[in-house]
Amino acid sequence: MKVTVRKSYYDRDGVIGEKYGIPHYLFRKGDIERITGDMNTPCCLEMAKAIRDNFIGFGEEDTTLNKVQAVCIYHCHPYPEGASWDEMGIKFCPFCGEEILLKEDLP
């Protein structure tokens, strides 16, 4: 299965404060803002179903600041206050064994 990876970068510095005249940065210009993956060509029918049902996906499930560059299996821990997600990166399809290839889409 081939996954096309797209990265977006911050175009400015994110200063969150200053102490003793030294700025503190949340992020710097050029840091990775978000990583997305295009998984439109699954390798098998079982993988297509797992992607459709959100058991397998690209990157982190519970955040908009995705920094994980891998295809992951998701596991949810529901709590009364909310939910917590765990991700486990995989390099091969758990159903048919085909290698998962990541290809970076350069702008």
C-alpha positions, 0 to 999 in steps of 0.5 A: 500500500502506498501512502502519500505524505503531505507536510505543512509548515508554520510561516511565522514564529509563535511567541507565547511570552517573554521572560527577562527579555528572552522570548519563549516560542511555542513554535518557530517559522519552518517547524512542521505544523501538520502531517497528513496522509492520503490512503486512497489505495488500500492494499486489500478489502480488509484494510479498506474496511479498517480505514473506513471504520477508523480502526486504522489511519494516518497519524494521531487520531485525537489531535489537530497537531499531528506530528506522527508520520506513520500509518497507525492502529487506533485504540480508544479508552473512553472515560466519563470526562472524555476519551484517550487514544493510543496509536501504534505505528505499523509498517506492514498490513495486518491483514495481507502482509503487504509493506506500507510505503510512505512517499513524501509529496513535495510542494 
